[in-house]
Amino acid sequence: MKEDKKVLKEDKKESEKKGFIHVKTGDGQGKTTSALGMALRAVGHGLKVSMIQFMKGGDSRYGEINSSKLLKNFEIKQFGRASFVNKKNPDKIDIEFAQEGLKYAKRVVESGEYDLLILDEINVAIDYGLLSVEELLDVIEKKPEDLELVLTGRYAPKEIIDISDYVSEILDIKHPFKEGVLAREGIEY
């Protein structure tokens, strides 16, 4: 019996060293918020976190930007404009920002300095044609074994879902936005 407990304890330590791939997708609100919860938990345990936000930028209204500055070991970098991207005809600058964000993600992966990497809205960037699935798969392939990777945004590609360890779909069942309530500071952003 003691030997069984020892084996379980050793197995647990090995599994804790493995970095898994998480997908947070779906039409409901809370994908970025869920990833931020993971970041907060990781920082609380002394882990180093990088969050790269695609299609977001130039807008310091996001509460997570201000919060990250108050926390040790948590950085957020934005690669986008404050305005919305036109899905049918994205501006050249939107593609350039996304490519710049992907290059930064590769540097984070290759550095080996981080325990958790969040690629926020990466699924949307792919759906909008700013990045390709193949480009993201290349980043994932280079991921160190112990790096935890979180991919957020609607429209997660099947290829990404298939290789991920955790996949959560957040459903939109009810939301005050449908009744005309706009996004509220400190709650939705």
C-alpha positions as CSV (number, residue, x, y, z in Angstrom):
1,M,0.0,0.0,0.0
2,K,2.8,2.4,0.8
3,E,4.4,1.7,-2.5
4,D,1.2,2.6,-4.4
5,K,1.1,6.0,-2.7
6,K,4.8,6.6,-3.5
7,V,4.1,5.8,-7.2
8,L,1.1,8.1,-7.3
9,K,3.1,10.9,-5.7
10,E,5.9,10.5,-8.3
11,D,3.4,10.4,-11.1
12,K,1.7,13.5,-9.9
13,K,5.0,15.4,-9.9
14,E,5.8,14.4,-13.5
15,S,2.3,15.4,-14.6
16,E,2.6,18.7,-12.9
17,K,5.7,19.4,-15.0
18,K,3.8,18.9,-18.3
19,G,2.4,22.0,-20.0
20,F,-1.0,21.4,-21.6
21,I,-2.8,23.2,-24.4
22,H,-6.1,24.9,-23.5
23,V,-8.7,26.2,-25.9
24,K,-11.4,28.6,-24.6
25,T,-13.9,29.2,-27.4
26,G,-17.6,29.7,-28.1
27,D,-20.1,32.5,-28.5
28,G,-20.5,33.3,-24.8
29,Q,-18.7,35.9,-22.7
30,G,-15.8,34.9,-20.5
31,K,-13.1,33.3,-22.6
32,T,-10.5,36.1,-21.9
33,T,-11.8,36.3,-18.3
34,S,-11.2,32.6,-17.8
35,A,-7.7,32.9,-19.2
36,L,-7.0,35.8,-16.9
37,G,-8.2,33.7,-13.9
38,M,-5.6,31.1,-14.9
39,A,-3.0,33.9,-15.1
40,L,-3.9,35.2,-11.7
41,R,-3.7,31.7,-10.2
42,A,-0.3,31.1,-11.9
43,V,1.2,34.4,-10.6
44,G,-0.1,33.6,-7.1
45,H,2.1,30.4,-7.2
46,G,5.2,32.3,-8.5
47,L,4.9,31.4,-12.1
48,K,5.8,33.7,-14.9
49,V,2.9,34.6,-17.4
50,S,2.8,36.3,-20.8
51,M,-0.5,37.3,-22.3
52,I,-0.5,38.3,-26.0
53,Q,-3.7,40.0,-27.1
54,F,-4.5,39.9,-30.8
55,M,-6.8,42.4,-32.4
56,K,-6.7,44.5,-29.2
57,G,-4.6,47.6,-28.7
58,G,-4.4,51.3,-28.4
59,D,-7.0,51.3,-25.7
60,S,-6.0,51.4,-22.1
61,R,-9.6,50.9,-21.0
62,Y,-9.0,47.1,-20.6
63,G,-8.8,46.5,-16.8
64,E,-6.4,43.6,-17.2
65,I,-3.8,46.0,-18.7
66,N,-3.9,48.1,-15.5
67,S,-4.0,45.0,-13.2
68,S,-1.0,43.3,-14.9
69,K,1.2,46.3,-14.1
70,L,0.4,45.8,-10.4
71,L,1.4,42.1,-10.4
72,K,4.9,40.6,-10.5
73,N,5.6,38.1,-13.2
74,F,2.7,39.0,-15.5
75,E,3.0,40.9,-18.7
76,I,0.4,41.7,-21.3
77,K,1.3,42.9,-24.8
78,Q,-1.3,44.1,-27.3
79,F,-1.1,43.7,-31.0
80,G,-3.9,45.5,-32.7
81,R,-5.8,48.8,-32.9
82,A,-8.5,50.2,-30.7
83,S,-11.0,49.9,-33.6
84,F,-12.7,46.8,-34.8
85,V,-11.3,44.7,-37.7
86,N,-13.4,44.4,-40.8
87,K,-13.7,40.6,-41.2
88,K,-14.5,40.7,-44.9
89,N,-11.8,43.2,-45.7
90,P,-9.2,43.6,-42.9
91,D,-6.8,46.5,-43.3
92,K,-3.2,45.8,-44.0
93,I,-2.2,47.2,-40.6
94,D,-4.4,44.6,-38.9
95,I,-2.6,41.8,-40.6
96,E,0.8,43.4,-39.7
97,F,-0.2,43.7,-36.1
98,A,-1.3,40.0,-36.0
99,Q,2.0,38.9,-37.6
100,E,4.0,41.1,-35.1
101,G,2.0,39.4,-32.3
102,L,2.8,36.0,-33.6
103,K,6.5,36.8,-33.9
104,Y,6.4,38.0,-30.3
105,A,4.7,34.7,-29.3
106,K,7.5,32.8,-31.0
107,R,10.1,34.7,-28.9
108,V,8.2,34.0,-25.7
109,V,8.0,30.3,-26.6
110,E,11.7,30.1,-27.6
111,S,12.9,32.1,-24.5
112,G,11.9,29.3,-22.1
113,E,11.3,32.0,-19.5
114,Y,7.6,31.6,-19.1
115,D,5.4,29.1,-17.4
116,L,2.1,30.2,-19.0
117,L,1.4,31.8,-22.3
118,I,-2.0,33.1,-23.3
119,L,-2.7,33.9,-26.9
120,D,-5.9,36.0,-26.5
121,E,-8.3,36.1,-29.4
122,I,-5.9,34.1,-31.6
123,N,-8.8,32.0,-32.8
124,V,-10.6,35.1,-34.1
125,A,-7.4,36.4,-35.7
126,I,-7.2,33.1,-37.7
127,D,-10.9,33.2,-38.6
128,Y,-10.5,36.8,-39.9
129,G,-7.6,35.7,-42.1
130,L,-5.0,37.7,-40.2
131,L,-3.0,34.5,-39.4
132,S,-3.2,31.0,-40.6
133,V,-3.8,27.8,-38.7
134,E,-0.4,26.5,-40.0
135,E,1.3,29.5,-38.4
136,L,-0.3,28.7,-35.0
137,L,0.5,25.0,-35.3
138,D,4.1,26.0,-35.9
139,V,4.2,27.9,-32.6
140,I,2.5,25.0,-30.8
141,E,5.0,22.5,-32.3
142,K,7.9,24.6,-30.8
143,K,6.3,24.9,-27.4
144,P,8.5,23.6,-24.6
145,E,7.1,20.5,-22.8
146,D,6.6,22.4,-19.6
147,L,4.9,25.5,-21.1
148,E,1.1,25.8,-20.4
149,L,-0.6,27.4,-23.5
150,V,-4.0,29.0,-23.6
151,L,-5.7,29.9,-26.9
152,T,-8.9,32.0,-26.6
153,G,-11.5,33.4,-29.0
154,R,-14.5,32.2,-30.9
155,Y,-14.2,30.0,-34.0
156,A,-11.4,27.7,-32.7
157,P,-10.2,25.8,-35.8
158,K,-10.8,22.0,-35.7
159,E,-7.1,21.4,-36.2
160,I,-6.4,23.3,-32.9
161,I,-9.2,21.6,-31.0
162,D,-8.0,18.2,-32.1
163,I,-4.5,18.7,-30.7
164,S,-5.5,20.4,-27.5
165,D,-5.7,18.8,-24.0
166,Y,-8.5,21.0,-22.6
167,V,-11.3,22.5,-24.7
168,S,-14.0,24.6,-23.2
169,E,-16.9,26.0,-25.1
170,I,-18.6,29.0,-23.5
171,L,-22.2,29.3,-24.6
172,D,-24.2,32.5,-24.9
173,I,-27.4,31.5,-23.1
174,K,-28.4,35.0,-21.7
175,H,-26.6,38.3,-21.8
176,P,-27.8,41.9,-20.9
177,F,-26.3,43.1,-24.2
178,K,-29.4,41.7,-26.0
179,E,-31.5,44.1,-23.9
180,G,-29.3,47.1,-24.9
181,V,-26.9,47.1,-21.9
182,L,-23.5,48.2,-23.1
183,A,-20.2,46.7,-21.9
184,R,-19.4,48.0,-18.4
185,E,-16.0,49.1,-17.2
186,G,-14.5,46.7,-14.7
187,I,-17.0,43.9,-15.6
188,E,-16.8,43.3,-19.4
189,Y,-13.6,45.1,-20.0
